[in-house]
Amino acid sequence: MVELELSDKEFKSFRDLIAERAGIYFEPSKQDLLRTNLLQRMEDCGLSNFADYFQLLSSPAGTKEFDHLLNLIIIPETYFFRDQAQFRALEHFIIPEILKNESDSGSSLRIWSAGCSTGEEPYTIALIVAAGIEGVKYPSVQILATDVSNAALEAARRGVYGARSVRDVPKEYLNRFFSKKRDKYFLDESIKQMVEFSYFNLVTEPYPLLEMSGWDIIFCRNVTIYFQPESTKKVIHNFYQSLRQGGYLIAGYSESLRYLSDEFTTVQVGGTFVYKKEPQDKRPKKKARRTRRNRSRQRTPTSGRSRRLEALPDRKVAEIQQICARAKELLEMGQPEQAGDLLAPYLEKKTASESVLLLQAEIFLNQGDLENAVQLCQRIISCEPLSVAGYYLLGVVYRTWEKERKAIEEFKRALYLKPEHALARFNLGDLYNQVGQLDEAKLEYANVVRLLREVPDSFDERLAGGFSPTLLIDTCLSRIKELSNSK
């Protein structure tokens, strides 16, 4: 069983079946990972070849087995109050604003946790609502939690968690809303009753207007990383349609909408970035789209010829620059696979330029292929030890991977080479904040404000995920204030 190989044809069959049913798409680089998951389930089912297992999954009797496989594939680590800044923003800014602006006092506050996994996210929302917010009078509250894994939904409905899941729950919440029996924490029945759990496939299910519209807030964090770009665009548009005017979409840290949607407005709320469906009369006018010629000239993380690129003939240099410009266009259009195909012939050569390697690493990051992104960044650095962009992008990859200490080291290396790199300092400030080095965090946030005000070249639009210098300044000032008040 361990030696059984998954052929390319078999991989595509399983990949397409999973994508059709669940919207989850395995890139070719994930073939070994899928093979490992399939072998584990085949062993549990007593099957010895992929053909028999595929037949089981495809049959009417295979629905439950498909759910077991899905549970193995997509259940990530999740815990209560994960990414605490987002929940602070929910409690202190978003909910009070929505209720203040709600003219119909008899209406309800409606929150949808899309891709709820085993329930920690929607239950965190319920804990915040149940504890109450000073000065806020709640109408009726509806919290819907959906997922494609029935096994995850069953676990969520039980509301029983280990110590790791509740490690960030404030002590007053833990004492008030949980009871501990041996090594397990049992959620109070009153909290469980606040959340309705339901199966829903974000990619393949229709969004019925009566049931899936009129939401005030939608949480969808670390879910779309499993989807193809076109599927993600469709889901984000459906979220936009499902929100009320003035509603909010809260996505995961690594899920920027930069290449996916121009319908939402990115706003800084309580020290974190969220996406708002502005009322029609308040939506900013779209900027004119830059031409290919102008885009190819703008400064990017992959701009600047490396020593290897300069060694090439001028004709080859021009060809590579054109290829990179087109690949960037495809990436901005949400087509990372096509961008990667365009760059592929230039990656294997010993003379592969820093610009090509950096752009391919960015594509891997966009696709969630963090291992290959790390490898390419390390290849860049081994060839170009002074590559600021290489160290910075490696830091971004490690931060997305939640390897905070490694990310800190890479951002520090980038800053050693370029002290005025504002975005590296911003990321470093966030990471220091996460690991509890609060004085260092305040210092880096202050450095970002100074740099963005005094050194315009310290800001690189392509590296900023669609955020403006003004928004970053406001965010840093807000976080400095929050850190100062916490002492």
C-alpha positions in Angstrom: 0.0 0.0 0.0 2.8 2.4 1.0 4.6 1.8 -2.4 1.4 2.3 -4.5 2.0 5.2 -7.0 -0.7 7.6 -8.0 -0.5 8.0 -11.8 -1.1 11.4 -13.4 -4.3 10.1 -14.9 -5.6 8.9 -11.5 -4.5 12.1 -9.9 -6.5 14.1 -12.4 -9.6 11.9 -11.9 -9.5 12.4 -8.1 -8.7 16.0 -8.4 -11.6 16.7 -10.7 -14.0 14.7 -8.6 -13.0 16.7 -5.4 -13.2 20.0 -7.3 -16.6 19.2 -8.7 -18.1 18.2 -5.4 -16.3 20.5 -2.9 -14.7 23.3 -5.0 -11.3 22.3 -3.6 -8.6 22.2 -6.3 -5.3 20.3 -6.0 -2.5 21.9 -8.0 -0.1 19.4 -9.7 2.5 20.2 -7.0 0.1 18.7 -4.4 -0.1 15.3 -6.0 2.0 13.6 -3.3 -0.2 15.2 -0.6 -3.3 13.9 -2.2 -1.8 10.5 -2.7 -1.0 10.3 1.1 -4.5 11.3 2.0 -6.0 8.7 -0.4 -3.8 5.9 0.9 -4.9 6.6 4.5 -8.6 6.4 3.6 -8.0 3.4 1.4 -6.4 1.5 4.3 -9.3 2.4 6.6 -11.7 1.1 3.9 -9.7 -2.1 3.3 -9.0 -1.3 -0.4 -5.8 -2.0 -2.2 -5.9 0.1 -5.4 -6.9 3.6 -6.5 -9.4 2.4 -9.1 -11.6 0.6 -6.4 -11.4 3.6 -4.1 -12.4 6.0 -6.9 -15.3 3.7 -7.8 -16.4 3.8 -4.1 -16.3 7.6 -4.0 -18.2 7.9 -7.3 -21.0 5.6 -6.2 -24.2 6.7 -4.3 -22.9 4.7 -1.3 -19.7 6.7 -1.2 -21.1 10.0 0.1 -20.1 9.3 3.7 -16.6 8.1 2.6 -16.2 11.3 0.5 -16.9 13.3 3.7 -14.2 11.3 5.6 -11.7 12.1 2.8 -12.8 15.8 2.8 -12.4 16.0 6.5 -8.8 14.6 6.2 -8.0 17.1 3.4 -9.3 20.4 4.6 -9.6 20.5 8.4 -6.9 23.0 9.4 -5.8 24.0 12.9 -8.5 26.3 14.3 -9.1 27.7 17.7 -11.3 30.2 19.6 -10.4 33.9 19.1 -7.9 33.1 16.3 -6.6 36.4 14.9 -7.7 38.4 17.9 -7.5 41.8 16.2 -10.4 40.8 13.9 -12.6 39.9 16.9 -11.7 43.1 18.7 -12.7 45.0 15.6 -15.9 43.0 15.5 -16.7 43.8 19.1 -15.7 47.4 19.4 -16.2 48.8 15.9 -18.2 46.7 13.4 -21.2 45.5 15.5 -21.7 48.9 17.2 -21.5 50.7 13.8 -23.9 48.4 12.1 -26.5 48.6 14.9 -26.1 52.4 15.2 -26.8 52.8 11.4 -29.7 50.4 11.4 -32.8 52.4 11.1 -35.3 49.5 11.6 -35.1 48.8 15.3 -37.0 45.6 14.8 -34.5 44.0 12.4 -31.9 41.4 13.4 -28.1 41.3 13.4 -27.2 38.6 10.9 -23.7 37.0 10.8 -22.5 34.2 8.6 -19.5 32.1 9.3 -18.7 30.5 5.9 -16.3 27.6 6.2 -16.8 27.2 9.9 -14.8 24.0 10.3 -15.3 22.5 13.8 -17.1 25.6 15.2 -14.5 27.7 17.0 -15.1 30.7 14.8 -18.9 31.0 15.0 -18.9 30.1 18.7 -16.3 32.9 19.3 -18.8 35.3 17.7 -21.5 33.9 19.9 -19.4 34.4 23.0 -18.8 38.1 22.1 -22.6 38.6 21.6 -23.6 36.7 24.7 -21.1 38.7 26.9 -22.6 41.9 25.6 -21.0 45.1 24.5 -21.2 48.2 26.7 -23.7 50.8 25.4 -25.0 48.5 22.6 -28.5 47.2 22.7 -28.9 44.1 20.6 -31.9 43.2 18.4 -32.4 39.5 17.7 -29.2 37.9 16.5 -28.8 35.2 13.9 -25.5 33.3 13.5 -25.3 30.9 10.6 -22.2 28.5 10.3 -21.7 26.5 7.2 -19.1 24.0 5.9 -18.7 21.3 3.3 -17.6 18.7 5.8 -20.4 17.0 7.6 -17.9 15.4 10.0 -16.7 18.9 11.0 -20.3 20.1 11.4 -21.1 17.2 13.7 -18.1 18.0 15.9 -19.1 21.7 16.0 -22.6 20.8 17.1 -21.2 18.7 20.0 -19.2 21.8 21.3 -16.5 19.8 23.0 -12.9 21.0 22.7 -9.4 20.3 23.8 -7.1 22.6 25.7 -5.4 23.7 22.5 -8.6 25.0 21.0 -9.4 27.2 24.0 -5.9 28.5 24.7 -6.7 32.1 23.7 -10.2 32.3 25.3 -10.2 35.1 27.9 -10.4 33.7 31.4 -13.7 35.4 32.2 -15.3 33.7 29.1 -13.7 30.4 29.9 -15.1 30.4 33.5 -18.5 31.7 32.5 -19.2 29.7 29.3 -17.2 26.4 29.6 -17.2 23.5 32.0 -14.1 21.3 32.2 -14.3 17.6 32.6 -10.9 15.8 32.7 -9.0 17.2 29.7 -12.0 18.5 27.7 -13.9 21.8 27.7 -17.7 21.6 27.2 -19.3 24.7 25.7 -22.4 25.9 27.5 -25.7 24.9 25.9 -26.9 28.6 25.8 -23.9 29.4 23.4 -24.5 26.3 21.3 -28.1 27.3 20.7 -27.1 30.6 19.4 -25.4 29.1 16.3 -27.2 27.3 13.5 -24.9 24.8 11.6 -25.7 23.8 8.1 -24.0 22.1 5.1 -23.2 24.6 2.3 -20.8 24.4 -0.6 -19.6 27.9 -1.4 -18.5 26.9 -4.9 -21.3 24.7 -6.3 -24.4 25.6 -4.3 -26.7 28.3 -5.5 -27.1 31.3 -3.1 -30.9 31.5 -2.7 -31.9 35.1 -2.3 -34.2 34.5 0.6 -31.7 32.5 2.7 -28.3 33.8 1.7 -28.9 37.6 1.4 -29.2 40.4 3.8 -26.2 39.5 5.9 -24.5 42.2 8.0 -21.2 40.4 8.4 -19.6 37.5 6.7 -16.6 35.7 8.0 -14.7 33.6 5.5 -11.1 33.0 6.7 -8.6 30.6 5.3 -11.2 28.9 3.1 -10.7 30.3 -0.4 -7.0 29.3 -0.4 -8.3 25.9 -1.5 -10.1 27.2 -4.5 -9.1 28.1 -8.0 -8.9 31.8 -8.7 -12.0 31.8 -10.9 -14.0 30.0 -8.2 -12.7 32.4 -5.6 -13.8 35.4 -7.7 -17.3 33.9 -8.0 -17.5 33.3 -4.3 -16.3 36.8 -3.4 -18.9 38.3 -5.8 -21.6 36.1 -4.2 -20.6 37.4 -0.8 -20.9 40.9 -2.1 -24.4 40.2 -3.3 -25.3 38.5 0.0 -24.3 41.5 2.2 -26.5 44.4 3.1 -25.3 47.9 2.1 -22.7 48.8 4.7 -21.9 45.2 5.5 -18.5 43.7 6.1 -16.5 40.7 4.8 -13.8 39.5 7.1 -11.2 37.3 5.3 -8.0 35.6 6.4 -4.7 37.4 6.6 -3.3 35.9 3.5 -6.5 36.3 1.4 -6.2 39.8 -0.1 -8.9 40.7 -2.6 -6.4 42.7 -4.7 -6.6 40.3 -7.7 -10.1 39.1 -7.1 -12.6 41.9 -6.7 -13.0 45.6 -7.0 -16.5 45.7 -5.6 -15.4 46.0 -1.9 -13.7 48.9 -0.2 -10.7 48.0 1.9 -10.9 49.7 5.3 -8.9 49.7 8.5 -11.0 49.0 11.5 -9.6 48.7 15.0 -6.1 47.9 13.8 -7.0 45.3 11.2 -8.0 45.3 7.5 -11.5 44.2 6.5 -13.7 44.7 3.4 -16.8 46.8 3.3 -19.8 46.9 0.9 -20.1 50.6 0.7 -23.6 52.1 -0.1 -23.8 53.0 -3.8 -23.6 56.7 -3.2 -20.3 56.3 -1.2 -18.5 53.9 -3.5 -15.2 55.4 -4.8 -15.0 55.9 -8.5 -12.9 53.2 -10.2 -9.5 54.4 -11.3 -8.7 54.1 -15.0 -6.9 50.9 -15.8 -3.2 51.3 -16.6 -2.1 50.3 -20.0 0.3 47.4 -20.5 3.1 49.8 -21.4 2.6 51.8 -18.2 2.3 48.7 -16.0 5.5 47.3 -17.3 7.4 50.4 -16.3 6.1 50.7 -12.7 8.3 49.7 -9.8 7.6 46.2 -8.6 9.1 43.7 -6.1 10.7 42.0 -9.1 12.0 45.1 -10.7 15.7 45.8 -11.1 17.9 43.6 -13.1 19.9 41.0 -11.1 23.6 40.4 -11.9 22.5 37.3 -13.9 20.0 39.2 -16.0 22.5 42.0 -16.8 24.9 39.3 -18.2 22.3 38.4 -20.9 22.2 40.0 -24.3 20.0 43.0 -24.6 17.6 41.1 -26.9 17.1 38.4 -24.2 16.7 41.0 -21.5 13.9 42.7 -23.4 12.2 39.4 -24.0 12.3 38.5 -20.3 10.9 41.9 -19.3 8.0 41.4 -21.7 7.3 37.9 -20.4 7.3 39.2 -16.8 5.1 42.1 -17.7 2.5 39.8 -19.2 2.8 37.3 -16.3 2.0 40.1 -13.9 -1.0 41.0 -15.9 -2.3 37.5 -15.7 -1.6 37.4 -12.0 -3.6 40.6 -11.5 -6.4 39.1 -13.5 -6.6 36.1 -11.1 -4.9 33.6 -13.5 -1.8 32.4 -11.6 -1.7 29.1 -13.5 -1.5 30.8 -16.9 1.2 33.2 -15.5 3.2 30.2 -14.2 2.9 28.5 -17.6 4.3 31.6 -19.2 7.3 31.8 -16.9 8.0 28.0 -16.9 10.5 28.0 -19.8 12.6 30.6 -18.1 12.8 28.9 -14.7 14.9 25.9 -15.5 17.7 27.8 -17.1 20.9 28.5 -15.1 20.5 32.1 -16.2 17.0 32.5 -14.7 16.7 36.1 -13.6 15.9 37.3 -10.2 12.8 39.0 -11.6 11.4 35.7 -13.1 12.1 33.7 -9.9 10.5 36.4 -7.7 7.4 36.5 -9.8 7.1 32.7 -9.8 7.5 32.7 -6.0 4.7 35.3 -5.8 2.5 33.0 -8.0 3.2 30.1 -5.6 2.3 32.3 -2.7 -0.9 33.4 -4.4 -1.8 29.7 -5.0 -1.1 28.7 -1.4 1.9 26.5 -2.4 4.1 27.8 0.4 6.7 25.1 0.2 7.6 25.8 -3.4 7.5 29.6 -2.6 10.1 29.1 0.1 12.3 27.0 -2.1 12.3 29.7 -4.9 13.0 32.5 -2.4 15.9 30.6 -1.0 17.2 29.9 -4.6 17.0 33.7 -5.2 18.9 34.5 -2.1 21.6 31.8 -2.8 22.2 33.4 -6.2 21.7 37.0 -5.0 22.7 37.4 -1.3 21.8 41.1 -1.4 18.3 40.5 -2.8 16.0 42.7 -0.6 13.0 41.5 -2.5 14.0 37.9 -1.9 14.3 38.3 1.9 11.0 40.3 2.0 9.0 37.8 0.0 10.4 34.9 2.1 9.2 36.8 5.2 5.7 37.2 3.7 5.6 33.5 2.9 6.7 32.5 6.4 4.1 34.9 7.9 1.4 33.4 5.8 2.5 30.0 7.0 2.3 31.2 10.6 6.0 30.6 11.2 6.4 33.9 13.1 10.0 33.6 14.3 11.3 32.6 10.8 9.3 35.5 9.3 10.8 38.0 11.8 14.3 36.9 10.8 13.7 37.4 7.1 12.2 40.8 7.5 15.1 41.8 9.7 17.5 40.7 6.9 15.6 42.7 4.4 15.8 45.8 6.7 19.5 45.3 7.2 19.9 45.7 3.4 17.3 48.4 3.1 16.4 50.2 6.4 13.7 52.4 4.7 11.6 49.4 3.6 8.3 50.5 5.1 6.3 47.3 4.4 9.0 45.1 6.0 8.8 47.3 9.1 5.0 47.1 9.1 5.1 43.2 8.9 7.8 43.2 11.6 5.6 45.3 13.8 2.7 43.0 13.4 4.8 40.0 14.2 6.4 41.5 17.3 2.8 42.3 18.4 1.8 38.7 17.9 4.7 37.2 19.9 4.3 39.7 22.7 7.3 42.1 22.1 5.1 45.1 22.4 7.8 47.8 22.7 9.5 46.6 19.6 6.1 46.5 17.8 5.4 50.2 18.7 8.8 51.2 17.5 8.3 49.5 14.1 4.8 51.0 13.7 6.3 54.4 14.4 9.0 53.8 11.9 6.4 53.0 9.2 4.5 56.3 9.9 7.8 58.3 9.7 8.9 56.5 6.5 5.6 56.8 4.6 5.4 60.5 5.5 9.1 61.4 4.8 10.3 58.9 2.2 7.7 58.3 -0.6 10.0 55.6 -2.2 9.7 53.5 0.9 6.2 52.3 -0.3 5.8 49.7 -3.1 2.2 49.4 -4.3 2.6 45.8 -5.6 3.8 44.6 -2.3 1.1 46.3 -0.3 -1.8 44.0 -1.2 -3.9 46.9 -2.5 -3.6 49.1 0.6 -2.7 52.8 0.3 0.0 54.6 2.3 -2.7 56.6 4.1 -4.4 53.4 5.2 -1.1 51.9 6.5 -0.4 55.1 8.4 -3.9 55.1 10.0 -3.4 51.4 10.9 0.0 52.0 12.5 -1.3 55.0 14.5 -4.3 52.9 15.7 -2.1 50.0 16.8 0.3 52.3 18.6 -2.6 53.8 20.5 -4.0 50.3 21.3 -0.6 49.1 22.6 -0.1 52.2 24.7 -3.5 51.8 26.3 -2.9 48.2 27.1 -0.2 48.9 29.5 
